[in-house]
Amino acid sequence: MAKDNEKRRLALAKAYDRQTIADIYDEYYAPIYRFISRQVEDMEIARDLTSELFNRFLGALDSGQGPDKSISSWLYRAAHNIVVDHYRRRQFRDHLPLPDQLVDGDVDLALEVENRLKAGRVREALETLTPDQRQVITLKFLAGFSNAEIAGIMEKPVGAVKSLQHRGLASLQRQLIPAKEKAL
């Protein structure tokens, strides 16, 4: 029944049914935004990349190259590709962005700095993983997908997803947990 509903939805989307496309946008915008925002350094960039994703989705529907089986799988795979493209483009820029917002007086500045440093270390460590490992870790632990769902999104067997997850976590552990803490 769910597969038939997904096929019907895909057919309506490919026919450019406005309500179906609006429903897809409403259903997937927030989770895709969260998925992207956990992989990039700035929320404004995450919003831009999420918008770019939905523009690509509309373009793919218009050209007949949109999703064939699963809207969710297509969107997450395309989101992953957009993030990879973002980091490839960023490689050629050596400047750091300046924050636009001022610090709130009620915020514990030391704690905020510590949290941002930790998040930066995790983001840097994630960037050292292979693109497939990074996608599996992000989908599993940040987006909350099961291994079977990730396998569908990545078009890989579940065993390959488990292997990528294991190797990715091992690499993150080596980078993020100092040797003296591991010994304790």
C-alpha positions, 0 to 999 in steps of 0.5 A: 500500500505504501509503495503504491502511494509513493508511486502515485505521489511520484507520478503526480510530482512528475506531472508537476501537480502543485499540491503534491510538490507543495506537500513534498516540500512541507514534509521534507524541508525540515529534515533535509535542512537539519541533515545539511545544517549538521554538515556545514559550518553556517546556518545561512549556508544550510538554508541556501543549500536546502533551497538549492536542493529543492530547486534541483528537485524541481528541475529534475522533475521538469526534465523527467530525471527526478526520483524513480522509486523513492522521493526520500532516497532521491532527496537525501542522496541529492542533499549529500551531493550538494554538501560535497559540492559545497566543500569542493567549492569552498576548497578554493576560498581561504577566508573565514566568515564573520558572524553577523549576530552579536553575542547575547548578554545572557549566554555563558560565553565560555560554554558557548565557545567550548561548544563551538570548538567541540562542534568544529572539531567534530565537523573537521573530523567528519571532513576527513572521512570518505564521502560515503562514511560521512553520509552514513554517519550523518544519516544514522546519528544526526538524521536518525535513519535505520541501516535499511533506510540508509541502504535505500538512500545510498543504493548500497547493501545493508552490509556495506552500510554497516561496514562504512559505519563501523570504519567511520566511527573507528576513524572518528574515535581515533581523531576525537578521543585522545589516547590517554582517555582511551587507556582509562 
